[in-house]
């Protein structure tokens, strides 16, 4: 048996129209929901507070009275001066002069023996070598024209004597390798002699060797300051190097 379908019972025939109607309804609801306005209701209440008026008290005005100054102190009572009668007798003492008269002075003259004059030894002035007006003249430097040339000539002569006579091998014997310095200070007195030798070095033997060589300096013409012979202080550094021999 063949089943016959009623063409009016086809549900998919108007599905597009139903879809459009439903879409319009949904859009309409959405639009009205967005455009809907709400009013806010305030639950707060406005109260008025009334403050009662207070009666202001009037402060009385008080007048300041001038206080009179204190009375001045009473004047001091004058002292009573008693006048004493001048009836006392004063004994006057005679003041005798202590000065001797000329006659008494003549009587007291003491005969003085013969006066002996004692000559005081004048202390010889000491002047450093660099400040002396006229330097001591070393033998062989007499023909130098001026004071500066004589200074240079004297220093050269002393250096030559040190180089020729000083035993530098003494430093190697004492195992004092490297640079050794010995400082010597001596004086050329007013007679031209070398005196007052003082040495300072790294070893006593080196100091003794430096003193031995300085004593070999010859007699010189003394230095002069203000045209007077003076003692001249000379400082002499002796420097030598001892090199360690390589094996």
matplotlib code that plots the C-alpha trace (Angstrom):
import matplotlib.pyplot as plt

x = [0.0, 1.5, 1.5, 0.4, 1.8, -0.2, 1.6, 0.2, 1.9, 5.4, 7.1, 10.2, 8.1, 7.9, 11.1, 12.8, 9.9, 9.8, 13.5, 13.3, 10.3, 12.2, 15.3, 13.3, 11.7, 15.1, 16.7, 13.7, 14.0, 17.7, 17.3, 14.7, 16.8, 19.8, 17.7, 15.8, 16.5, 16.6, 16.1, 18.1, 16.2, 18.3, 17.6, 19.5, 17.7, 18.6, 18.5, 18.7, 20.5, 19.6, 22.1, 20.5, 21.9, 23.9, 23.8, 27.2, 28.3, 29.6, 33.1, 33.5, 36.3, 38.6, 40.8, 44.5, 45.3, 48.8, 50.8, 52.7, 56.5, 58.0, 59.2, 62.9, 65.1, 65.9, 69.2, 72.2, 73.0, 76.2, 79.1, 80.1, 83.8, 85.5, 88.2, 91.2, 93.4, 97.0, 98.8, 101.1, 104.8, 106.7, 110.4, 112.3, 115.2, 118.3, 119.2, 122.9, 124.4, 126.2, 128.3, 132.0, 133.6, 136.3, 138.9, 137.8, 137.9, 141.5, 142.4, 140.8, 142.6, 144.2, 147.3, 146.7, 149.4, 150.5, 147.7, 148.4, 146.7, 145.4, 144.8, 141.6, 141.8, 139.5, 137.4, 138.2, 135.2, 134.1, 132.7, 131.4, 133.5, 130.7, 130.3, 133.9, 135.1, 138.6, 139.0, 142.0, 144.6, 145.6, 149.2, 149.2, 146.2, 148.0, 147.8, 144.1, 142.6, 139.6, 137.9, 135.6, 138.5, 140.4, 137.4, 137.1, 140.9, 140.9, 137.9, 139.6, 142.8, 141.1, 139.1, 142.2, 143.9, 140.9, 140.8, 144.5, 144.8, 141.5, 141.4, 138.2, 139.1, 138.2, 134.5, 134.9, 136.8, 133.9, 131.3, 129.7, 128.6, 126.8, 127.2, 128.9, 128.8, 131.2, 130.7, 133.7, 133.7, 137.0, 138.2, 141.1, 142.0, 143.3, 146.9, 146.0, 146.1, 143.5, 141.9, 138.6, 138.1, 134.7, 133.5, 130.3, 130.0, 128.5, 131.4, 134.1, 136.9, 135.7, 135.4, 139.0, 140.2, 138.5, 140.1, 143.6, 143.3, 142.0, 145.0, 147.2, 146.0, 148.8, 149.1, 147.2, 147.0, 144.2, 140.9, 140.0, 136.7, 136.6, 140.4, 140.9, 142.1, 139.2, 138.5, 136.8, 134.5, 134.7, 132.3, 133.6, 131.4, 133.3, 131.2, 132.4, 130.7, 131.8, 130.6, 130.1, 132.2, 130.2, 131.5]
y = [0.0, 3.4, 6.1, 9.5, 12.6, 15.8, 18.7, 21.1, 19.0, 19.9, 21.8, 23.0, 24.9, 28.2, 27.7, 30.9, 33.1, 31.8, 32.3, 35.9, 36.6, 35.2, 37.2, 40.4, 39.7, 39.0, 42.1, 44.2, 42.9, 43.5, 47.1, 47.9, 46.4, 48.6, 51.8, 51.3, 54.0, 53.4, 56.1, 56.1, 56.6, 58.1, 56.8, 59.6, 62.1, 65.8, 66.9, 70.4, 71.0, 74.1, 75.4, 77.4, 80.9, 81.5, 84.7, 86.5, 87.9, 91.4, 91.6, 94.7, 97.0, 97.6, 100.7, 100.4, 102.9, 104.5, 103.3, 106.1, 105.7, 104.7, 107.6, 108.6, 107.2, 109.6, 111.6, 110.1, 111.5, 113.6, 112.4, 114.4, 115.5, 116.2, 118.7, 117.6, 120.3, 120.2, 119.9, 117.0, 117.7, 116.0, 115.4, 116.2, 113.9, 115.4, 113.6, 113.3, 113.2, 110.0, 111.7, 112.0, 115.3, 116.0, 116.0, 112.6, 111.2, 112.3, 110.6, 107.3, 107.1, 103.7, 103.4, 101.1, 98.8, 98.5, 97.4, 94.4, 94.1, 90.6, 89.8, 87.9, 85.2, 85.9, 83.1, 82.3, 82.5, 79.4, 79.9, 77.2, 76.6, 77.8, 81.1, 82.1, 85.4, 84.2, 80.4, 78.6, 78.2, 74.6, 74.1, 74.4, 76.7, 80.0, 81.2, 81.0, 84.4, 84.6, 83.1, 80.8, 79.3, 78.7, 76.9, 74.6, 74.0, 73.0, 70.6, 69.0, 68.5, 66.9, 64.6, 63.4, 62.7, 60.6, 58.6, 57.8, 57.0, 55.6, 51.8, 50.8, 47.1, 47.4, 47.4, 44.1, 42.6, 43.6, 42.1, 45.6, 45.3, 48.1, 51.9, 53.0, 56.6, 58.1, 61.7, 63.6, 67.0, 68.8, 72.3, 74.2, 76.4, 80.0, 78.6, 76.5, 73.1, 70.3, 69.7, 68.5, 65.5, 63.8, 60.8, 58.9, 55.8, 52.3, 50.7, 51.8, 50.6, 52.7, 55.7, 55.1, 54.8, 58.1, 59.8, 58.4, 59.8, 63.3, 63.6, 63.4, 66.8, 69.3, 72.6, 75.4, 79.2, 79.9, 81.3, 84.9, 86.6, 90.4, 90.3, 88.2, 84.5, 82.2, 78.5, 77.1, 74.1, 71.7, 68.8, 65.9, 63.0, 59.9, 57.6, 54.4, 51.2, 47.6, 45.1, 41.5, 39.4, 36.8, 33.2]
z = [0.0, -0.9, 1.7, 0.4, 2.1, 2.4, 0.9, 3.6, 6.3, 5.1, 8.0, 6.1, 3.6, 5.7, 7.9, 6.4, 7.3, 10.9, 11.3, 10.1, 12.4, 15.4, 14.6, 14.4, 17.8, 19.5, 18.0, 19.2, 22.8, 22.8, 21.6, 24.2, 26.9, 26.0, 25.6, 28.9, 31.4, 35.2, 37.8, 41.1, 44.3, 47.1, 50.6, 52.3, 54.4, 54.9, 58.5, 59.8, 63.1, 64.9, 67.5, 70.3, 70.8, 73.9, 75.8, 75.7, 79.0, 79.1, 80.5, 82.7, 81.7, 84.6, 84.7, 85.7, 88.4, 88.4, 91.4, 93.0, 93.2, 96.5, 98.7, 98.5, 101.2, 104.0, 103.7, 105.6, 109.0, 108.8, 110.9, 113.8, 113.5, 116.8, 116.7, 118.8, 120.2, 118.9, 122.2, 121.5, 121.4, 118.6, 118.9, 115.8, 115.0, 113.3, 110.0, 109.6, 106.2, 105.2, 102.5, 103.2, 103.0, 100.6, 103.4, 104.6, 101.0, 100.6, 103.8, 102.7, 99.3, 98.9, 96.9, 93.9, 92.7, 89.1, 86.8, 84.7, 81.3, 80.5, 76.9, 76.3, 73.7, 70.9, 69.7, 66.1, 63.9, 61.8, 58.3, 55.9, 52.8, 50.5, 52.3, 52.9, 51.3, 50.6, 50.5, 51.8, 49.1, 48.4, 47.3, 43.5, 43.3, 44.1, 40.4, 40.1, 39.2, 41.5, 44.5, 42.6, 40.6, 43.8, 45.3, 42.2, 42.2, 45.9, 45.5, 42.5, 44.4, 47.4, 45.1, 43.4, 46.7, 47.9, 44.6, 44.8, 48.5, 49.7, 49.8, 48.2, 48.5, 52.2, 51.3, 49.5, 52.5, 54.7, 52.2, 51.9, 48.2, 46.5, 46.9, 50.2, 51.4, 54.0, 55.2, 56.5, 58.1, 58.9, 59.6, 58.1, 61.0, 61.0, 60.6, 57.6, 59.4, 59.0, 62.4, 63.9, 61.6, 62.0, 60.0, 59.6, 57.5, 57.4, 59.2, 61.7, 59.4, 56.6, 58.9, 60.0, 56.4, 55.5, 58.5, 57.5, 54.0, 55.2, 57.5, 54.4, 53.2, 53.1, 55.0, 53.2, 53.3, 55.8, 54.7, 55.4, 56.4, 56.5, 56.0, 59.1, 59.2, 60.2, 60.5, 57.5, 57.8, 54.8, 54.2, 52.1, 50.9, 49.9, 47.7, 46.1, 44.8, 45.5, 42.9, 43.6, 41.3, 39.3, 39.4]

ax = plt.figure().add_subplot(projection="3d")
ax.plot(x, y, z, "-o")
ax.set_aspect("equal")
plt.show()
